[in-house]
Amino acid sequence: MLAVYIDDQLLVGQRPIPQAGPQQARIKVNLIGICNTDIELVKGYMGFRGILGHEFVGIVDACDDERWLGKRVVGEINLGCGSCPNCYAGMQRHCPSRSVLGILNKDGAMAEYVTLPTANLHVVPEHIPDDVAVFTEPLAAACEIAEQVHLVPGMKTMVIGDGKLGLLIVQVLQKYGCDVSLLGRHDNKLEIARSRGATACKKAADLPSSFDLVVEATGASAAFSLALEKVRPRGTLVLKSTYAGNLSVNMAPLVIDEIELIGSRCGRFGPALKMLAQNEVATQNMVSECLALSEAMSAFKLAQQPGVLKVLLKNN
């Protein structure tokens, strides 16, 4: 099968078709999204080798449980061992022996086929098109903030970073009635946020330094210092970025201002799918390009260009 993978460098080529084991499904992939994490993996993050891709939608074509056959699905990306305290507590994403689809010890979905345990799968409602369903994973990551922080109407919140994830976070915060400001660099992306009722600007100086909650979602280490400047004393700072490289930052404000610092990664797919099904989040105008899987090299170059939003890869 055709696949996009890392073997010391980004490659597009033939790989063996995976076979579904017990209680697993093999999925014929329809559509895959390129995420900033994929780009960081290519740069060396996590030392990953294998097939990339963790944002996908596809059709189950092989499974020992026939009830799954033909179902259109998305899949949660963390695979726990199933026998440690974290797994027993339902926290497979924190299993010390976990694998992560397309990120850690598990071939991903940037291919014609991918396998996952059926326990990780969610059936996509019929009325949700593929180019919307493919946003389930990043939307789930955005929704995770609401699981970690008590969001209340009128809460003053700031999102740093106007990429795909940042724009989804803006909408999730708005769903909870928060007053949302977005700081970004790209006019087209900022306009999307404005059209949905958020304050959006390019200059940090145009925004106050008194936010109850600041979410850093730039994928750039330099934004952490800015986030510390913008959160109020005893406010909350949520970090969404993963990036390859070391971070040098003055941590004293965390202690002096008693700021709560929260790392935030994956989220549950159920709430995200429900929001998509009920049209509570709009993904229109968030796809810049959809290219064939065979054009992945060009797609990765495009995905790293300023102003570009989601780049998708499709199988024929």
C-alpha positions in Angstrom: 0.0 0.0 0.0 1.0 3.6 -0.5 2.1 5.3 2.8 3.8 8.5 4.1 6.4 7.6 6.6 9.6 8.7 8.4 12.8 6.7 8.0 15.4 9.4 9.0 13.5 11.6 6.5 10.0 12.1 5.1 9.2 9.5 2.5 6.3 8.4 0.3 6.4 4.8 -0.8 5.1 1.2 -0.6 4.6 -0.5 2.8 2.9 -3.8 3.8 -0.8 -3.7 4.2 -1.5 -4.2 8.0 -3.6 -7.1 9.2 -6.2 -6.7 12.0 -5.5 -8.8 15.1 -8.1 -10.0 17.7 -10.4 -7.2 18.8 -9.0 -4.9 16.1 -10.3 -3.4 12.9 -8.5 -2.6 9.7 -9.8 0.7 8.2 -9.5 1.7 4.6 -8.6 5.4 5.0 -10.6 8.0 3.2 -9.1 11.2 4.4 -6.2 12.3 6.6 -5.3 15.6 8.1 -1.7 17.0 8.4 -1.2 18.2 11.9 1.5 20.4 13.4 2.6 17.4 15.4 3.2 15.5 12.1 5.5 18.4 11.1 7.3 18.3 14.4 7.8 14.5 14.0 9.5 15.1 10.7 11.8 17.5 12.5 12.7 14.8 15.0 10.1 15.2 17.8 9.8 11.9 19.7 12.3 10.2 17.5 9.5 8.6 15.6 10.0 6.1 12.7 7.1 4.7 10.8 3.9 5.8 9.1 2.6 9.2 10.1 -1.0 10.4 10.6 -3.5 10.4 13.5 -6.3 12.6 12.1 -8.4 10.4 9.8 -11.8 9.0 8.8 -12.3 5.8 7.0 -14.3 2.6 6.5 -13.8 -0.6 8.4 -13.0 -3.4 5.9 -11.7 -6.2 8.2 -12.6 -7.1 11.7 -13.3 -10.2 13.8 -16.5 -8.5 15.0 -18.7 -8.3 11.9 -20.8 -5.6 13.4 -18.0 -3.1 12.6 -17.7 -4.1 8.9 -18.6 -1.2 6.6 -18.9 1.3 9.4 -17.4 4.8 8.8 -15.2 5.6 11.7 -12.7 7.9 13.4 -10.3 6.5 16.0 -8.9 7.6 19.3 -5.1 7.6 19.1 -3.8 6.3 22.4 -3.4 2.5 22.9 -2.8 1.6 26.5 -1.6 -1.8 27.9 -5.0 -2.4 29.5 -3.5 -3.7 32.8 -1.8 -0.7 34.6 -3.5 1.6 37.1 -3.8 4.4 34.6 -5.6 2.1 32.1 -7.9 0.8 34.8 -8.8 4.4 35.6 -9.6 5.0 32.0 -6.5 7.1 31.4 -5.0 5.1 28.5 -3.4 8.3 27.2 -1.1 8.2 30.3 -0.3 4.5 30.2 3.5 4.3 30.7 3.5 1.5 28.1 1.2 3.2 25.6 1.6 3.5 21.9 0.2 6.5 20.0 -1.1 6.3 16.5 1.4 7.8 14.1 3.4 9.3 17.0 4.8 6.6 19.2 5.4 2.9 18.4 2.4 2.6 16.2 2.1 3.1 12.4 -0.4 5.8 11.7 -3.2 6.6 9.2 -1.3 8.4 6.5 -1.7 5.4 4.3 -4.3 3.4 2.4 -5.0 1.3 5.5 -4.6 1.5 9.3 -5.4 -0.8 12.2 -6.8 0.1 15.6 -8.5 -1.7 18.5 -12.3 -1.6 18.1 -12.4 0.0 21.6 -10.8 3.1 20.1 -13.3 3.5 17.2 -16.3 5.8 17.0 -18.9 5.6 14.3 -19.4 8.8 12.4 -23.0 9.9 12.0 -24.2 9.7 8.4 -24.8 13.4 8.0 -21.2 14.4 8.9 -19.1 14.6 5.7 -15.5 13.3 5.7 -14.0 16.7 5.5 -15.8 17.6 8.7 -15.3 14.3 10.5 -11.5 14.5 10.0 -11.5 17.4 12.5 -12.7 15.1 15.3 -9.2 14.5 16.8 -8.1 18.2 16.9 -11.6 19.2 18.1 -11.3 16.6 20.9 -8.0 18.2 21.9 -9.7 21.6 22.0 -12.6 20.2 24.1 -10.1 18.7 26.6 -9.6 22.2 28.0 -13.2 22.2 29.2 -12.4 19.0 31.1 -9.5 20.5 32.8 -10.6 24.1 33.5 -13.9 25.2 35.0 -15.2 27.5 32.2 -17.9 30.0 33.1 -19.8 32.6 31.0 -18.0 35.9 30.8 -14.6 34.4 31.6 -11.9 36.5 30.0 -9.9 34.1 27.8 -7.0 34.5 25.3 -5.8 32.1 22.7 -2.3 32.5 21.3 -2.0 31.0 17.9 -4.4 31.3 14.9 -3.8 27.8 13.5 -6.3 25.1 13.1 -6.2 24.1 16.7 -6.4 27.7 17.9 -9.5 28.4 15.8 -11.2 25.3 17.2 -10.3 26.3 20.8 -11.8 29.7 20.2 -15.1 28.1 19.2 -15.1 25.7 22.2 -14.5 28.5 24.6 -17.3 30.5 23.0 -19.6 27.5 23.4 -19.1 27.9 27.2 -19.9 31.6 27.1 -16.4 32.8 27.5 -15.2 36.2 26.2 -12.5 35.2 23.7 -9.5 37.1 22.3 -7.3 35.5 19.7 -3.7 36.7 19.0 -2.3 35.6 15.6 -0.3 36.6 12.6 -2.5 35.9 9.6 -5.3 38.2 8.4 -7.3 35.3 6.8 -7.3 33.3 10.0 -8.0 36.2 12.3 -11.0 37.1 10.1 -12.4 33.6 10.6 -12.3 34.2 14.4 -13.9 37.7 14.0 -16.6 36.3 11.9 -17.5 34.0 14.8 -17.6 36.8 17.3 -14.1 36.7 18.8 -11.8 39.7 19.3 -8.8 39.0 17.0 -5.6 41.0 16.6 -1.9 40.8 15.6 -0.3 42.9 18.3 -0.1 41.6 21.8 0.1 45.2 23.1 -3.5 45.7 21.9 -4.7 43.1 24.5 -4.7 43.5 28.3 -2.5 41.5 30.7 -5.4 40.4 32.9 -6.9 37.3 31.3 -8.4 34.6 33.5 -7.3 31.9 31.1 -4.6 31.9 28.4 -4.2 29.0 26.0 -0.9 28.7 24.2 -1.4 27.0 20.8 1.2 28.3 18.5 3.6 25.4 18.3 6.4 27.9 19.1 8.4 28.0 22.3 8.6 31.8 22.3 4.9 32.1 22.9 5.2 30.7 26.4 6.8 33.9 27.8 4.1 36.0 26.2 1.4 33.8 27.7 2.9 34.4 31.2 2.7 38.1 30.5 -1.0 38.0 29.6 -2.5 35.8 32.4 -3.6 37.6 35.6 -2.3 36.6 39.0 -3.8 33.3 40.1 -5.0 32.8 36.5 -4.6 29.7 34.5 -2.2 29.0 31.6 -2.9 26.0 29.4 -0.2 24.7 27.1 -1.3 22.9 23.9 1.9 23.0 21.9 4.3 20.1 21.3 7.5 21.1 19.6 11.0 19.7 19.0 13.6 21.7 20.8 14.5 23.1 24.2 12.6 25.8 26.0 14.3 28.6 27.9 11.9 30.8 29.9 11.8 32.7 33.1 9.6 30.6 35.4 9.6 33.1 38.3 6.2 34.6 37.3 4.6 31.2 37.8 5.5 31.3 41.5 5.2 35.0 42.1 1.8 35.4 40.5 0.7 31.9 41.6 -0.3 30.9 38.1 -1.8 27.5 37.5 0.0 25.8 34.7 -1.8 22.9 32.8 -0.5 20.7 30.1 -3.2 19.6 27.8 -3.0 17.0 25.1 -5.6 14.6 23.7 -9.3 14.7 24.4 -12.3 12.4 24.3 -13.9 11.8 20.9 -17.5 11.5 22.0 -18.0 15.2 23.0 -16.2 16.3 19.8 -18.3 14.2 17.5 -21.5 15.4 19.3 -20.4 19.0 18.7 -19.8 18.3 15.0 -23.1 16.4 14.6 -25.0 19.3 16.1 -23.2 22.0 14.1 -21.9 23.6 17.3 -18.5 24.0 15.7 -17.9 25.3 12.1 -15.0 23.9 10.1 -15.9 25.7 6.9 -13.0 27.8 5.5 -10.6 25.8 7.6 -9.3 23.5 4.8 -6.8 25.2 2.5 -6.1 22.2 0.2 -6.9 18.5 -0.3 -4.3 16.6 -2.2 -3.8 13.0 -3.2 -1.8 10.8 -0.8 0.8 10.4 -3.5 1.3 14.2 -3.3 2.2 14.2 0.4 5.7 15.7 -0.1 4.1 18.8 -1.7 1.3 18.8 0.9 3.8 18.9 3.8 5.6 21.8 2.2 2.3 23.6 1.7 1.2 22.9 5.3 4.2 24.8 6.6 3.5 28.0 4.6 2.3 31.1 6.4 -1.4 31.6 6.4 -2.2 28.0 5.4 -4.9 26.2 7.4 -5.7 22.5 7.3 -4.1 20.5 4.5 -5.8 17.1 3.8 -4.6 14.0 2.0 -7.1 11.7 0.3 -7.0 8.1 -1.0 -8.5 7.3 -4.4 
